[in-house]
């Protein structure tokens, strides 16, 4: 299936979870917030959040600065 992640289209296996996608992108431990189709998904739900073809994901990392 195709997923749109931060504006880029990528291929993943059918029924992949949000957690699996984050792990396959080597972002485990780096992503602080995630949204699927503009809906925030809490971190404790990433493993049960099954994605569908053409879902739009926003994976966010918080950066400090000043």
VEXMARLUM-221885 format. One record per residue: residue number from 1; residue in one letter; x negated, y negated, z negated of N, C-alpha, C, CB in turn. Coordinates in Angstrom, 3 decimals. Glycine has a CB too. Layout:
BEGIN
{pt NUM,"A",{X,Y,Z},{X,Y,Z},{X,Y,Z},{X,Y,Z}}
...
//
This chain:
BEGIN
{pt 1,"X",{-0.847,1.180,0.000},{0.000,0.000,0.000},{-0.887,-1.235,0.000},{0.961,-0.002,-1.220}}
{pt 2,"X",{-0.334,-2.336,0.458},{-1.067,-3.600,0.483},{-0.613,-4.465,-0.688},{-0.853,-4.342,1.833}}
{pt 3,"X",{-1.600,-5.081,-1.342},{-1.335,-6.029,-2.413},{-2.035,-7.341,-2.073},{-1.813,-5.475,-3.795}}
{pt 4,"X",{-1.424,-8.431,-2.436},{-2.034,-9.741,-2.228},{-2.561,-10.201,-3.587},{-1.002,-10.783,-1.614}}
{pt 5,"X",{-3.885,-10.237,-3.702},{-4.535,-10.531,-4.973},{-5.283,-11.846,-4.848},{-5.496,-9.386,-5.392}}
{pt 6,"X",{-4.821,-12.842,-5.593},{-5.413,-14.188,-5.551},{-5.560,-14.674,-4.109},{-6.789,-14.195,-6.256}}
{pt 7,"X",{-4.554,-14.364,-3.286},{-4.525,-14.836,-1.904},{-5.159,-13.906,-0.881},{-5.196,-16.134,-1.832}}
{pt 8,"X",{-5.854,-12.858,-1.315},{-6.500,-11.910,-0.402},{-5.709,-10.609,-0.369},{-7.969,-11.642,-0.828}}
{pt 9,"X",{-5.517,-10.050,0.827},{-4.801,-8.787,0.965},{-5.785,-7.632,0.829},{-4.055,-8.717,2.323}}
{pt 10,"X",{-5.427,-6.660,-0.036},{-6.277,-5.492,-0.263},{-5.405,-4.244,-0.273},{-7.072,-5.623,-1.598}}
{pt 11,"X",{-6.012,-3.102,0.058},{-5.312,-1.815,0.104},{-5.540,-1.037,-1.187},{-5.780,-0.983,1.317}}
{pt 12,"X",{-4.479,-0.420,-1.686},{-4.537,0.426,-2.874},{-3.610,1.615,-2.677},{-4.151,-0.371,-4.153}}
{pt 13,"X",{-3.826,2.700,-3.448},{-2.926,3.861,-3.354},{-1.521,3.500,-3.820},{-3.469,5.037,-4.188}}
{pt 14,"X",{-0.528,4.212,-3.291},{0.858,4.022,-3.717},{0.957,4.236,-5.225},{1.814,4.990,-2.960}}
{pt 15,"X",{1.865,3.518,-5.852},{2.161,3.645,-7.280},{0.986,3.305,-8.192},{2.613,5.035,-7.570}}
{pt 16,"X",{0.045,2.504,-7.713},{-1.059,2.063,-8.570},{-0.492,1.137,-9.653},{-2.175,1.334,-7.729}}
{pt 17,"X",{-1.088,1.220,-10.830},{-0.680,0.319,-11.906},{-1.554,-0.932,-11.874},{-0.777,1.024,-13.292}}
{pt 18,"X",{-1.090,-1.944,-12.550},{-1.867,-3.179,-12.650},{-3.227,-2.892,-13.282},{-1.102,-4.243,-13.474}}
{pt 19,"X",{-3.249,-2.071,-14.312},{-4.513,-1.723,-14.976},{-5.471,-1.040,-14.003},{-4.251,-0.807,-16.186}}
{pt 20,"X",{-4.966,-0.109,-13.202},{-5.828,0.596,-12.238},{-6.409,-0.371,-11.213},{-5.040,1.707,-11.521}}
{pt 21,"X",{-5.601,-1.292,-10.724},{-6.087,-2.281,-9.756},{-7.202,-3.113,-10.368},{-4.938,-3.195,-9.282}}
{pt 22,"X",{-6.995,-3.574,-11.592},{-8.015,-4.386,-12.272},{-9.303,-3.580,-12.433},{-7.501,-4.868,-13.661}}
{pt 23,"X",{-9.175,-2.309,-12.810},{-10.359,-1.452,-12.962},{-11.063,-1.227,-11.630},{-9.966,-0.107,-13.574}}
{pt 24,"X",{-10.300,-0.969,-10.559},{-10.907,-0.719,-9.246},{-11.612,-1.962,-8.692},{-9.839,-0.248,-8.255}}
{pt 25,"X",{-11.164,-3.138,-9.114},{-11.808,-4.379,-8.687},{-12.982,-4.745,-9.592},{-10.793,-5.518,-8.667}}
{pt 26,"X",{-13.310,-3.844,-10.538},{-14.390,-4.081,-11.505},{-14.179,-5.359,-12.303},{-15.728,-4.146,-10.790}}
{pt 27,"X",{-12.922,-5.618,-12.654},{-12.586,-6.813,-13.423},{-12.130,-6.477,-14.837},{-11.506,-7.601,-12.711}}
{pt 28,"X",{-12.244,-5.198,-15.210},{-11.832,-4.776,-16.546},{-12.652,-5.541,-17.582},{-12.004,-3.235,-16.727}}
{pt 29,"X",{-11.987,-6.182,-18.517},{-12.658,-6.983,-19.532},{-12.886,-8.417,-19.115},{-13.959,-6.365,-19.879}}
{pt 30,"X",{-12.656,-8.749,-17.852},{-12.856,-10.107,-17.358},{-11.542,-10.850,-17.155},{-13.626,-10.075,-16.060}}
{pt 31,"X",{-10.492,-10.111,-16.812},{-9.186,-10.729,-16.563},{-8.515,-11.000,-17.906},{-8.284,-9.815,-15.659}}
{pt 32,"X",{-8.109,-12.243,-18.114},{-7.460,-12.629,-19.363},{-5.945,-12.701,-19.226},{-7.994,-13.964,-19.833}}
{pt 33,"X",{-5.469,-12.935,-18.022},{-4.030,-13.046,-17.782},{-3.734,-12.531,-16.380},{-3.534,-14.522,-17.954}}
{pt 34,"X",{-2.538,-11.951,-16.234},{-2.145,-11.426,-14.932},{-0.672,-11.729,-14.688},{-2.413,-9.903,-14.845}}
{pt 35,"X",{-0.378,-12.054,-13.435},{1.008,-12.286,-13.030},{1.277,-11.455,-11.782},{1.285,-13.810,-12.767}}
{pt 36,"X",{2.474,-10.863,-11.737},{2.922,-10.108,-10.576},{4.164,-10.811,-10.059},{3.208,-8.594,-10.925}}
{pt 37,"X",{4.080,-11.277,-8.813},{5.194,-12.028,-8.204},{5.646,-13.177,-9.100},{6.383,-11.091,-7.923}}
{pt 38,"X",{4.668,-13.912,-9.619},{4.882,-15.123,-10.434},{5.445,-14.829,-11.826},{5.821,-16.063,-9.709}}
{pt 39,"X",{5.454,-13.564,-12.242},{5.919,-13.179,-13.582},{4.713,-12.711,-14.393},{7.018,-12.054,-13.509}}
{pt 40,"X",{4.462,-13.364,-15.532},{3.351,-12.965,-16.393},{3.602,-11.546,-16.917},{3.174,-13.970,-17.574}}
{pt 41,"X",{2.546,-10.730,-16.878},{2.612,-9.374,-17.434},{1.642,-9.338,-18.611},{2.257,-8.265,-16.346}}
{pt 42,"X",{2.163,-9.063,-19.792},{1.320,-9.020,-20.987},{0.340,-7.860,-20.889},{2.181,-8.892,-22.262}}
{pt 43,"X",{-0.829,-8.048,-21.486},{-1.909,-7.075,-21.375},{-1.498,-5.685,-21.844},{-3.101,-7.543,-22.166}}
{pt 44,"X",{-0.662,-5.587,-22.847},{-0.269,-4.270,-23.344},{0.700,-3.554,-22.394},{0.368,-4.407,-24.720}}
{pt 45,"X",{1.136,-4.223,-21.312},{2.033,-3.622,-20.310},{1.318,-3.311,-18.990},{3.210,-4.556,-20.042}}
{pt 46,"X",{0.028,-3.643,-18.877},{-0.693,-3.447,-17.618},{-0.706,-1.978,-17.198},{-2.125,-3.962,-17.745}}
{pt 47,"X",{-0.817,-1.068,-18.153},{-0.905,0.354,-17.829},{0.430,0.916,-17.335},{-1.374,1.135,-19.047}}
{pt 48,"X",{1.528,0.286,-17.702},{2.845,0.779,-17.288},{3.458,-0.040,-16.153},{3.787,0.779,-18.472}}
{pt 49,"X",{2.765,-1.073,-15.709},{3.263,-1.937,-14.636},{2.888,-1.317,-13.283},{2.681,-3.391,-14.768}}
{pt 50,"X",{3.833,-0.607,-12.666},{3.606,0.043,-11.375},{3.885,-0.970,-10.267},{4.508,1.315,-11.213}}
{pt 51,"X",{2.928,-1.116,-9.376},{3.021,-2.125,-8.324},{3.673,-1.556,-7.069},{1.635,-2.674,-7.992}}
{pt 52,"X",{4.232,-2.462,-6.258},{4.884,-2.090,-5.003},{4.171,-2.768,-3.838},{6.389,-2.475,-5.022}}
{pt 53,"X",{4.359,-2.204,-2.655},{3.761,-2.751,-1.442},{4.080,-4.235,-1.312},{4.257,-1.989,-0.204}}
{pt 54,"X",{3.057,-5.016,-1.037},{3.123,-6.459,-0.806},{3.428,-7.290,-2.061},{4.163,-6.740,0.228}}
{pt 55,"X",{3.243,-6.696,-3.250},{3.328,-7.494,-4.471},{2.221,-8.541,-4.437},{3.213,-6.595,-5.750}}
{pt 56,"X",{2.498,-9.681,-5.046},{1.518,-10.767,-5.129},{1.003,-10.849,-6.558},{2.140,-12.132,-4.682}}
{pt 57,"X",{-0.302,-10.642,-6.707},{-0.933,-10.664,-8.017},{-1.806,-11.896,-8.161},{-1.759,-9.396,-8.239}}
{pt 58,"X",{-1.763,-12.474,-9.334},{-2.693,-13.544,-9.703},{-3.427,-13.043,-10.922},{-1.957,-14.926,-9.983}}
{pt 59,"X",{-4.737,-12.881,-10.807},{-5.566,-12.423,-11.904},{-6.423,-13.595,-12.357},{-6.443,-11.201,-11.488}}
{pt 60,"X",{-6.265,-13.972,-13.620},{-6.892,-15.192,-14.117},{-7.916,-14.909,-15.199},{-5.844,-16.137,-14.645}}
{pt 61,"X",{-8.974,-15.709,-15.175},{-10.020,-15.683,-16.179},{-10.126,-17.107,-16.704},{-11.398,-15.156,-15.595}}
{pt 62,"X",{-10.230,-17.256,-18.007},{-10.336,-18.592,-18.582},{-11.799,-18.971,-18.712},{-9.631,-18.664,-19.952}}
{pt 63,"X",{-12.118,-20.169,-18.241},{-13.477,-20.664,-18.262},{-13.517,-21.932,-19.093},{-14.003,-20.916,-16.832}}
{pt 64,"X",{-14.420,-21.972,-20.050},{-14.572,-23.165,-20.875},{-15.531,-24.135,-20.198},{-15.077,-22.797,-22.290}}
{pt 65,"X",{-15.413,-25.368,-20.542},{-16.303,-26.378,-19.974},{-16.014,-27.727,-20.585},{-16.159,-26.444,-18.452}}
{pt 66,"X",{-16.768,-28.654,-20.154},{-16.513,-29.957,-20.756},{-17.185,-31.069,-20.032},{-16.944,-29.968,-22.165}}
//
